[in-house]
Amino acid sequence: MDERYNPIRVEEKWQSAWEATDLFKVYEDPDRKKYYLLEMFPYPSGKIHMGHVRNYTIGDVVARYKRMQGFNVLHPMGWDAFGMPAENAAIANNTHPAKWTYDNIDAMRTQLKRVGFSYDWDREIATCKPEYYRWEQWLFLKMYEKDMAYRKESFVNWCDKCQTVLANEQVEAGLCWRCTEPVRQKKLWQWFFRVTDYAEDLLAYSDELSGWPDKVITMQKNWIGKSIGAEIRFPIENPVDKIDNKDEYIPVFTTRQDTIFGATFMVLAPEHPLVLKLSKRTGHKKEVADFVDRMSMQDRSGKAIESHEKEGVFTGAWCINPMHGKRMPIYTANFALMEYGTGAVMSVPAHDQRDFEFAKKYELDIVPVVKPYDEDLDAASMTEAYTGDGVMINSGQFDGMDNKKALDEIAGDLEENNIGRRTVSFRLRDWGISRQRYWGAPIPMIHCKKCGIVPVPEEQLPIVLPEDTDILEGGKSPLPGLDSFAKAECPKCHSLDAKRETDTMDTFVESSWYFERYCSPKCDTGMFDREAVDYWMPVDQYIGGVEHAILHLLYSRYYTRVLKEIGLVNYKEPFTRLLTQGMVCKETSFCLEHGFLLPEEEDVSGKKRICSTCGRDVEVGRIEKMSKSKKNVVDPNILLEKYGADTTRLFCLFAAPPERDMEWSEQGVEGGSRFLNRVWRLAATLMDSIKDVEPFDGSLEDIDDNLKDLYRKTHQTIKKVTRDIEDRFHFNTAISAVMELYNTMNGIKFKENSPVSAGVMRFAMESVVLLLSPIVPHFADEIWEAMGHESSALLESWPTYRKDILQENELLIVIQVNGKLRSRFAVSVDTNEDTIKQMALSDERAKKFINNKTVKKVIVVKNKLVNIVV
């Protein structure tokens, strides 16, 4: 082997060899145990960033490790290619989303191969291709048949100037991110999936996801948001619409039915369909309409509403408290949300702070109905709502009862009198999948004036998104005005005047089943091949960012349940284990004249860091997540060219455990490079002596004393690295263990003419190479070949350790005096406890600290320490 390590040459050589031999190609094999390793597939933005490199390196190490353990490993890669980012980039770069996306896929594929990831590229998918989304359309039709998919009117973020719908993240302080004009709420017809039908099941199975992080499970549970309470019907005084008794009462969900006697007013969300109806026959119609319009211009997310001052208007209508028959004014207010409960709030100002503030502002009645156990409550003197437990008051026959007991008693009374019922409410809402955007999978439905909504016949799938049309000004979808797409024949009555659905699907739909498609990506007879999915699924280890903890992961769990109900799979949960890796962070650099600086835009050659453009001092900011806006990013291509892929991989794994944030450090990268160069030089130095000998596999008695420690250390290192990867994915401590083994090897002088000595050294070197192989695969394969092996180290079995070699002959015992370290001594492993006590008490250094004081007791911790208490 070469004396000097040349990473670029080595990596190019082995990447070519791997590709030529189809090293990473995999097939179903019923005789082998499978392992499905998957990282969340990327959006093809054009360049991989350090977050990608870290995430995919973590996955690649596990995939290679499992393969060396004998598993049949599936490790695929593809592209989450539809969505708004492509449209936005296309507009910004004056190009077409399709061209931009496919060009980026080509560029990123090249980059990923450059890092040496062990992907089976024959399984590559791109969700924007018809052969992928045709099956998504097929499943939509099946869901529509089973009433799992439906259409209704719903509020969306709407920009009048751009004439388009905006996602929540595109609304900035109530303004359109693109044109900065106000965004309003607009009611549009939207397609939905009935995810709420599975709310209870999704919640129940959350507790069975033992391989998931607790924080992710908690986030999912909170998002599903199960609340146990009661639905109470408040009759409307003089109802405006008695058709089917629909609007004779207002249903309200509450978890505090014990406070119903204190409900003094009703609040409806501004979007509630009753708001304008109730006000139209009163003198408040204009005031209410103006308020609703104004609210439609506000950010109506739950988080934003928390920060808004509570405000509302009286609708002019009244309802009746069903428990005592008193009138309650009906308001519409900005703190009520249609997304929670029924969109109506039974307001109890004495026991809810939000209601209390609103009642004070609008001079509404406050009636306490639960008082603390040890004091009375007076409404006139209350300065805040009382939200604790206590005794019922002002509550008729329930007075004097503990309010916790009253919850069930009042629920029973509601049911007995047919004015309410016990029920459960979920925060989770049905999944709105409609997007009034161009770059997405078309929804396979047709609108006919005569027949209504008609599904597209299966034989007409896929409904192909035309890629030869341009996005309209402002990002508006061209599909509604594109006759070649929008005009359609009704499959039912064959009218030529029908219109195709021009909404496209939410991109979360594509990412909710791609892991199944990887099992048989070329299947053209269905979504996937059932036998392949039965073999590979569920995913054994899923890896991705915690930012996907809710929507992507929850929708994937839901979609899998749909597939099971339709009979396509036999499991409910798609991911057995989940790892959410931390972020990659770096300090920011700021110039007063030029703002945030990229690393290459500052000069660090002198004592001070200065801006390369103007020479001003650079202000070094806090360490935070790498982002383009803060310019605290490091281009992986620069690292790959300067240090090579293996050093980059090594740094990503050594800098921090995978679940924690990783702080960027140039010194850390250089340290990784130095370590690989040291191992290389040691291998080159030893190669002539160990190349033609077999690795030693005998007993300690056959080895010279100076090599026994090395032999034992090698087995200890194998055990340590195996456990760190298998149990915790703590690659940093695994690498540290190999570094310690290297240090032991480097300090050994062995007899070059001794076959046993050479065999021990070869065993140690082979172990170093194999243990490092998943982490720095090109580097490992090069040394492995130099040692006389003809195939990749990946095809070798993972090294195993011998328990008989691990056993130390001597133990190092620590001596403490009153808990403080004072001395150490070595003893034979078979030394009894009494002898160890006497040796500790006789130790000359320990005696100085005992200082002739009375020894109260001697505590022996087996094989570790002796603590002398004086």
N, C-alpha and C positions, 0 to 999 in steps of 0.2 A: 504494500500500500504506500501511497505518497507520504512523504514526511510531513508535509503541510496540508492542513485541512482546507479544501476549497469548496465551500458550501454550494455555490452556484453550479459548479461542474457536477458535484455529487447528486444534487437534486434533479438536475436535468436528466442525468443518466438513469436514475431509478424511476422517475416518473414515466420515462419512455419505456422502460422495462416492464413496469406494472401494467401499462396500457397494452403493450404488445402481447402479454401473457393472460390478459383478462383476469388479473389477480382478484379484482373486487366483484366479479360477476357472481351472482348467487341464484340458486334454484331451490324449489321446494324439495325436501328430502325427509320423508316420513321416518327414516331410521335415525335421524339426528335431531337433537333438541334445538329448537329455534330460539333466536333472540332478535327482537325487532327494536333497533335503536333509531330514534328519529329526533332531529332538531326541527323546530318550527321553520317552515320554508320561508325564504325571504321575498320581499317585494323587490322586483328588479329595478332598482333606482339608478343603476349605471356603474357604481363602484361599491365594493365591499368596504366596510369600515372596521375599526378595531373591535366593536361589539360583535360583528359577524365572526371575526377571526377567533375571538375568545369562545363564543358559543359553540362554533363548529369544531374547534380544537378539543373542547371538553367531550363532545359527542364522539369524535374520532378516536380519542384515547380509549373510551369505553368499548366502542365497536371493535377495535383491534385487540384489546385485552380479552374480550369475550370470545373472539374468533380463536385466539391462541389457547383458550381454555377448552376448545372443542365444539363450541356452539356454531350452528349454522346461522350466520348473522346477516340480517337485512338492514342495509344502511343506504337509503335513497336520498335523492335531492331533486327539487323542482322549484316552481316559481308561482308565487301568488300574484298573478299578472294583471288582473282586472282592477279597476278602481279609480278614484278621483285623483290620486297623485299623478298618474299617467296623463290624465286630461290636463291637469294644471301645468305639468312640465311641457306638454305638447304646445299649450298656448304660449308659455314663456319662451319656448325655443322655436316657435313657428314651424312645427312639424306635426305629423300625425301620431296619435297615441299608439297605433299598431307598430309603426316603424320605430318609434322611440322605445317601445317595450321590447321588441325582438332584438334590436341592436344592443340594448342593455343586457339582455339575457346572454347574448354571445360574449359580451365583455366580461360579465360576472362569472360565467362558466370558466373562462380562461383563468381568471383570478383564483377561483376556488381550486382548480386543478394545480395551480402554481404552489398552493400551500400544502398539497399532498394529501388531501382528504380521501378517505377510502370509499368513495361513493360508487354505487353501481349505476353508471351513467346511462345504461340501457333502459333504466326505469324512469328516466327524467320525464316530468310532465310540466306543462304550462297551462294554467287554468283558463287562459284566453283562447285556447284552441277548441274548435267545434267538437273534435273527438272527445274532449273532456266534458264540456258543458252540455252536450246533447243528453248525457245521462242524468245530469242535474235537472234538465227540463223534463225528462222522462219521470223522475221521481216527483217532480212538482205535480204532474198530471195524476200520479197515483195518490198523492196527498190530497189533491182536489176531490178526487173520487171518494175519499174517506172523510171528507169535511175537515181535514187537517190544515187546509189552506183556504182562505176566504178573503173577500174584499169588502172594505168599509171606508167611510170617510174618516179622516184623521188630520190633526193639525201638524203642519211642518213649518220649518224655518223658510221664509220666502223673501227673495230680494226682487223688488219691482224693477229696478234698473237692469239687473242681469237677467231677469225673467227666468229664474231658476231656483231650485230647492238647494238649501245649504245644510250640510251636516253640522251638528252642534259645535264641533271644533273649528268650524269656519265662521262662526259668529263671535266677533271680538268686541266686547263691551256693547253689545246690541247692534253692532255695525257689520256689514258685509266685509269680509277680509279682502275681497278683490277691489270693490269700488268705494268702500267706506260709507255707503248709503245705509240708512236704517233698515233693519231686518224686521219683518213682522210675521205673526203666526197666520197661516192660511190653511183652510180646510181643503184637502184634496182626497180623492179616492186612492186608497193604498191597498196593497196585498199584504196579508199577515199569515204567519204560521202559528198554530195554537200551542205554543210552548207551555202555556199555563195549564194545559191538561196534564202535564207531567211534573208540575211544581212539587207536589208531595213526594213523588218518586225520586226526583232529583235531590230533594232535601234529605230524604231518608238514606239514600245511597252515599251521600257525602260522608257519612260516618264510617263507611266501609272502604274509603279510599286511603288505606293505611300507608300507601307509598307516596302520598302527597304531602307537601308542607302544610303545617297547621294554619299558617296565615292565609294560604290560598283557599283552604276549606272554609275558614271563617269568612273570607270575602264573598265566597259563593253563597254561603248561608245567609249572609246579610243582604245580598242582592235578591235572593229568592224571597227573603223577608216574611216569614210566616208570622201572622198575628192571630191569636185566638180571642174571640170576643163575641159580639152580637150585632146583627143587623136590625135596626129599629126603624119603623115606618112613621114618619111625621106627616099627618094629614095636612093638605094645603087648604087654607081657608078660601072659599069661593074659587075652586080650581078653574083654570082657563080652558082646559081641554080634557073632556071626559071620554074621548075615544078609547075604547077598550080599557077604561079605568087607568090608562097609562100614567097620567099626570095628576092623579088624585092625591098622591102622597110623595114625599121625598124619602127614599131609603138612605140610611146613614150607617156606615160601619164604625164601630167603636170598640176599643178594648177596655173602656171605663164605663160600662153600663151602670156601675154603682153610683155614678154622678149624674144620671139622667134628670133627677129632680132639680138639679142646678143648671140645666141647659136653658139659657135665657134668650138666645138668638141663634139663627141658622146662617151659615156661610156657604155659598156656592162658588166653585172655581169660575173664573171669568169665561172659560170655554164650555161650561156646563150648558147643555141645550135648553134648560129651563130658564136661564137668566133673562134672555131677551123676551121669551114668551111671557114670563110673569110680569115684566115691566111694561108690556105693550098697552095694557089697559089702565095704566096708572099715570100719574103726572110725572113719573120719574123716567119715562122711556128714553128721552134724549140724554139725560145725565148718565143713565146706565150704559147706553150705546157708546157714548164718548169714553166712558171708563173702560169698557171692553176693548174698544179700538186702541186706547192708550196702552192697556196691558198686553195687547198683541204685539206691541213694539218692544216690550221688555224681554230680557232673558228669563225664561220661565223654568229654568232648571232648578231642582231642589236646592242646590248649593247657592245659586244666585239669590233665590228668594229669601234665604236665611239672612242675607245682608241688607235686604230692602226694608225700608220703613213700612210698617203694617198700615195699609190703607184700603178703603173699600167704599161702596155706596149702597144705600138702601134701595131695594128693587120696587118698593111700594107694596109688596105682597107680604102675607103673613102665613105662618103654619101653626099647628097646635102641638104642644107637648103632650104626647099620648098618656103620660103617667098622671098628670094633674089637670090637664085641659086648658092650661093658660096659653095665651097667644105669644108667639115668638116672631119678631121681625126677621125677614129674610134679606140678608146682605149678599153682595158679591164682593170678594176681597182678594188681594194679590197673594195671600199666604195659602189659599186653598188650591190644591192641584187635582186635575182630573186623573192623574196617574196613581193617586193613592185612594184606596177604598172606592167609594162611589162618586167622588168629586164633590161631596157635600160634607160639611163639618158641623156636628152638634157642638156648639160652643158653650163651654162651661167656664166662665171667667174666674170663678173662685178657685178653680183647681187646674188651670192650664195658663202658663205665663203669657203665651202668645194671645190667648183669648182675653186675658186680664188687661193687657196693654191696649188691645183693640176696644174693649168695653170702656176703659177709662177715657180713651180718645173720643169716642162717639157717645159717651154718657149713657151706656146701656146697663141694665140691671146686673148686679153681682149677688148671687145667692149661695152661701156656703152650705154644703151638704155632707161634708166629711170634716170632723174636727179632730185635732190631736187628742191622744188619750188623756193628757194631763192638763188641758186648757181649752177655753172656749174660743170661738172665732166670731168676730164682728165685722160684717162686710164694710161698714163705713170706715173702719180703722185699718183695714188691710192695705199693706203697701206692695204686696206681691202675692201671687197665687200660692195656695198651700197644696203641695203635690205629694205629701206623704200619706201613710196609712193612718187609720183612726176609727172613730165611731160615727155612725150615720146620724145625721140631724136633718130636719126639714125635709124628710123623705117618707112621710106617711107611715104606713105599717112597718117600714124597715128601720125606723128610728131606734137608736140604741144598739143596733147590730154592728158587729165588726165589718168594715167595708169589704174585706177580702171574702167573708162569707156571703155578703150581699151581692157580690158579682154573680154567683151561681143562683141565688134566690131570685134576683131581679130578672135574670135570663129566663128562669122558669116561668115567672109571672108574665113576661112578654109573650112567651109561647102559649101559655094558658089563655091569654086574652087576645091572641091572634094579632098582636101589634108588633111582633118581632120574632127573632129566632136566634139560637146559638149558631155561630158560623165561624169559618176561618177565612182570613183574607191574606193575600200574598202581595208583596211589593212588586214581584215579577209581573211583567206585562207581556202580552203576545208580541211576537217578533215581527216588526214591520220590515218587510224585505224589499219594498218598492224603492227604486231610485230613479228620479227623473233625469237620468244621466245617460250618456251615450256608451261609454266604455264599460260594458258589463254584459252579462248573459241575458239574452232576451227572455221574457216570460212567455211561455207557450200558450197564450190565450187569445181568442178573437171576440170582438164586440160586434154583434149583429143587431140592427134596429128591430128585427122581428123576433129573433130567438134569444136575445140577451147575450150573456157571456157563454161562449162555447169553447171547450178545450180543443187544441190542435190535435188531429189524429196522430197516433204514435208513428205511423209510417212516414209522416212528413217531418219528423225530427231528423237532424237538428234544425231549429230555426236559427239560421246563421246571421250573426251580426255583420252587416256590410262594412267592410274595411276600406271601401273606396269612396267614402264620403267624409267631409270635413266637419269639425265642431263649429257651431255658429258663434257669432260674436257674443262675448260675455260668458262663454262656456255652455251655452244652451244646446241641448241635444238636437241633432238634425233628424232624428228618427220620425217624429210626428209629421214632419213635412216632406218626408222622403217617400213618394208614392210607390216606388219599387219595393219598399219594405212594408209601409203601413197599409197599403191597400191589400185586401185579402178576400178570398171566397169563403163564405160561411160553410163550414163542413156539414151543417145540419140542413139548411134550406137551399144552399148553393147560390145564395144571393152574392152578386159581385160587388155589392155596396158595403161590405163588411170592413172593419178596421182591425188591424193587428194591435195587440197591446204593445205600447211603445216604452213603458217603464222597463228598466232592467233590474236584475237581482242584486241585492246587497252582496258585497264581496265576502262577507262572513259565510255565505252559503257555500262558496267554493272551498273555503278552508275548513268546513265542517265534515268533509269526507275524503279529503285528498289522501289521507293515510291509508284508507282502504284501496284507493285506486293504485297506489304504489305496488300493491300485492300482485296486480296483473294489469299494468298500464296500457297494454296493447289489446286488451279484450274488446272485441267489437260486437259482442252479443248481449252485453249488459253492463251495469255499473262496474262490475268486477267479476272475476271468476270465483265462484263460491268455494271451490276446493282450496284455491290459493289463500283466500281470506280465512278460511277455517284453520289453515296451517299457520299463517303468520300473525293474525290478530288475536288478542289486542296488542297494542304497542307495549313492549316491556319497559322501555325507558323513554320518556318524552322530555325534551330539554328546550327551554325558551324563557323569555323575559316575563317578570311578574306583572308587567303592564297588560298581559293577555290573560290574567288570572280570572277575569269575569267573563267578558263577552265571548271570546274565541273558545275558551275551554267549556263554558256553559252551553254554548250553541252546539259544540261538537258532541257533548254528552246527550243533548236533546236529539240531535240528528241521528245519533246511533240508536236511540230508542225508537225513532221512526222506522229506521231500517229493520230493527228487530220486529216491530209490530207488523210490517209488511212481509216479513218472512225471509229477508235477505241475509241476516246474520243471526247468530245464536248467543250474543252477549249484549250487555247493556252499557258497560263502561269501556271506552276506547283506549284509555291510558292506565296501565297498572301502576307505574311509578312516574313521578313528575319531579324534575329539578328546575328550579327557577334561579338562573345565574344572576349574579350582581352586575352592576353597571361598570363600565370602564370610565375612569375619572382622570382629570388632569387639571392642573392650575391654569387660570386664565392669565393672559398678558394684555395689558392695555396701554395705548399711547394716547395722550391728550389730544393730539392732532389727527391721528389716523384710526382711533378707536381700537377695537379688539384686533389682535395680531395672530396670524398663524405662526407656528414655530419657525418656519423658514423666513418670516418677515422680521425677525429680531436677531441682533448680533450678540452672541454670548461669549465671544472670544476674549473679552477683557474682564476687568473686575466687576463692571456693571453691565446689566442687560440693557441694551439700547435699541431703539427702532431703527431698522436698516434703511428706512426711507428718509427720516428727518433727523436722526441722531439724538432724539429726546430720550430721557430715561424711561424705561418701561416699568409700569406699575404692575406688580405681580399680585393677582387676585387669589381668591379662595379656590380650593380644589372642588370641582363639581363635574357632573356628567359631561362627557365629551359631546359637543354639539356644533353644528355648522354656524349657528348664529353667534356663539361665543368664540368661535375659531380655535378652541382648545382641542383640536383634533390632530391626530397623527395618521398620515396616509400609510396604510399597510404596504403599498408598493415600494415606498422609500425603505422600509425595514427589510422587505424581501430582497431588494437589490443590495443593500449594505451588509446585512447580516445573514440572509438566507431564511428559508421557511422554518427550519428546525429550531433555530435560535428564537425566532418569533413565537413559535409554539411553546417552547420551553418557558419563555418569560410569562406568557399568558397563564400558564399553569402554576408557576412557582410564586408569582406575586401575591396570590391570595387564594383561600379556599373558594370553590366555584360559586357558592351561594352568597358570598360577600362581595362588596364593591372592590374593584381592582384599581389601584392608583398607578398611573403611568409613571415610569421612571427610566430615563435614558441609561442611568447607571445600572439599573436592573437588567436591561437588555444586554449591556456590555458584560455584566457579570455572567449571564447565561452563555454568551459567546466564549468567554474565557474558560468556563467549565468544559464546554465541548472540545475546545482546543486542547485542554489538558488531558482529557480522556483519549483524544486522538493521538497525542504525542506518546502517552503511556502505551497505547496499543501498538503504535509503530515501533517503539523501543523493544517491546516484548515479543513482537510477531515472529521473529526468526527462532526464538526459543520455544514458543508454544504452538506454532502452526501445525506441526506434525505429531503432536502428542494427544492422547485422549484425556478428556477432563477427569480429574480425580473423583472417585466415588467410594473411597474406602473409609476406614475408621480413623479416629484421632491418633490412635496408637501407632499408626503407620507414618505419621508426619513428624518432621523435625519441630522442635518447640517453637521456633520463630514463625512457623506457618500455621500452627494450630489456631491462633487467634484469627488469622485471615479466613481460614476454612469455616470456623464457627461464625465469624462476622458475616460471611457470604450467606449462610443459611438463615441467620437472623434477619438479614436485609431482605431476602426473598419473602420471609414471613411478614415483615413489616410492610413492604410495598404491596403485597397481595391484600393484606387487610385494609390498608389505606384506600386502595382503589375499590375493593369489593364492598366494604362496609360503609364508607363515608364519602367516596370520591374526593378525598383529600390528597390531591396530586402534589401539592406543595410539600407536604411532609414525606410523601413517597420519594420525590426527587431529592429531598434533603438526606434521606436514608442512603440513596445511591451515592450521593456526594461523600458521605461518611465512609462508605465502602471503598470508594476511590482513594480517599486519604489513607486508609489502612493499606491498600495495595501499593500506593506510592511510597510508603515507608518501609516496605519489605525488601530485604536483600535475599534473594534466593539463589541456590546453587544451579547455575545454568546447565551443568552436566548431570543434574539429578532429574530423572524422569518423574519422580514423585513430586518434587518441587515445581517442575514445569506443569505437571498435571493439575496441581492445586491452583497455580496462577491462571491456567487456562480456564478452569472451572469458574474462578472469580471473574475473569474477563468475559466469558460467555454469559454469565449471570448479569453482569452490568449491561451488556448489549441487549439481552432479551428483556430485561426490566425497563430499559429505556426505549425499546422498540416502538411501543404504542405512542410514546411522547415525541420522539425524534426519529421517525421511521427511515428517512433517507440515510442519515448518519449511521443508524444501526445496521442497515442492510449493507452499507459499504464495508464496515468493519467485519460484519458477519461473513461476507464474501471473501475478504482478505484472510480469514481464518480457515478457509478451505471449503466452505459450504457453497452449494450450487444454487440454492433457492432462497427466497426472501425469508427473513426472520419471522415474518407474519405466519408462515406455514409451519413454524415450530410450535411445540407445546409450551405452554407457560411453565416456567421453572417451578419446581416443588422443593420444599425444605424437609430435612430429616429431624425429627424430634430428638433423636438420640444425640445429634450433634449440637443442638441448641443448648443443652445443659451445661452450665458453667461449672468448672472444677472448684472455683473460688468465688466467694461473695465479698463485696465491699460493704462493710458495715459503718454507718455514720454514728458518731457519738454526739449526743446533745446533753447539755447541762441546763436544766430549767428551760428546755425548749429551744436553746440556741446552739447552733453548730459549733463544736469545739475541736473535734478530731475525727479521724477515720482509721480503720484497720481492716486487713483482709483475713478471712477465715476459710477453712475448707467447708464445702457445702454440707458435709455431714456433721458439723460441729453442733453439740446440743446447746440448749438455751442457757443452762447454768454456766457453762464454760464461757459463752459469749458475755454473760453478765460480769463474770470475774475479769475477763480480758478488758472490758470497758472500764471497770473500776480501777484496774491496775495501769491503765494508759497514763503515761507521764503528762501529756498535754491536758487530759481531762482532770488529773489530780490538781493542777494549778487552779482550775476554776471551781473545784469542790472546796479547796482551801480549808481542809480539816473540819468542814461543817458536817452536821449529822445528815446522813443520807436517809430521806423519808421513804422513798421507794424507787425502784428501778423498773422502767417499762420497756419491754422488748417488743418491737414490731418485726415479725418474722422476716428474715432475709433482707431487712432494710436498715433498721436503726435501733439504737439503745438510747433512751432518754432517762438521765439521772436527775431526780428531783431532790434538791437540798433545801 
